[in-house]
């Protein structure tokens, strides 16, 4: 009877202990796999986040560049419009004869002065400062633009 009891308990206990050990090993392995999966998922998420941040930074940079280019284009257009208005205003008749006569002679006179100064500078007869060369160029530009716009009826 002792042998039967020992056999019964030994077999049952052995199966119970082996079942618990097997369950514990399986749970430990599943837990390790879950931890590894979570670690890999975290790395993938971090890499995805870094790519998203980089994409956002690039897009923001491109957006800023686009805005800067649009702003520069708008400024260029405003400057060109201002120049056109300045040129147009040189041909406006005031109705006062002596003012209109002065305006009619001053533009060709200043243009002639600009051509003489620039020619003399080119032949090294005189040295123009950068400011004087800019003024001469602007004066000549207004005169030539005025003449060209008048021919086109603008």
Secondary structure, DSSP 8 states (H G I E B T S, - for coil): -HHHHHHHHHHHHHHHHHHHHHHHHHHHHHHHHHHHHHHHHHHHHHHHHHHHHHHHHHHHHHHHHHHHHHHHHHHHHHHHHHHHHHHHHTT---S-HHHHHHHHHHHHHHHHHHHHHHHHHHTTSS---HHHHHHHHHHHHHHHHHHHHHHTT-
